Amino acid sequence: MDHQDGFVWLRPEGGGTEWTARPGDVRSLNVRERAEEPMRTRVARANARSRGEVL
């Protein structure tokens, strides 16, 4: 969505609650990843990473 004060602002593709992350903790998905993995799984994985959990 945006970036400010050293963070990027994210929101699920279908809308919902925004959250922030450090730029080094996020990356763009490639076409295959978008097609193969449900959004809720990707969001859960990103949230776990942001909390410092090991996946």
N, C-alpha and C positions, 0 to 999 in steps of 0.2 A: 504494500500500500504506500508506505512512505518511509523516510528515515529522518531522525532528528536526535540531537544530543548523544550521538554515538550508538544509537539503537535503531533497529528497523521495526516497523509496525506491521504486524501480520493479521490476517483475518481469513477464516475458512472460505473456500471458493463459493460456497452456497450462502454466505452471510453468517453472521454470528458475532460472538464476542471477540474483540481485538486483543492482541497480546504483543509484547515486545521481546526482542531477542538481540543478541550481539551479532553484528554482520558476519563474524567468523563462524557462527554456529548455524548459519542457514546457507542454502544453495538452491539454485533453480532445479526443478525436476526435468529430466529428459522425457521425450515422447513415450518411450517404453514404460518408464516408471508411472507416468500418468495413467496409462492404459491398464497396467497390471495390478496396481495397488489401490484399494478403496481409499477415499479421502479420509475417512475416520481413522484408518490405520496410520496414514501418514501424519495426521495431526497428533495422534497419541504418541507416535515415535518422536516427533518434534518436541512435544511437551515434556516427555521423559528426558530427552537430551537437555532441555533448558533447565530442568531440575537437577541435572548432574547425575542422573541414573545411568547405570551401565546397561546397554542393550545387547 
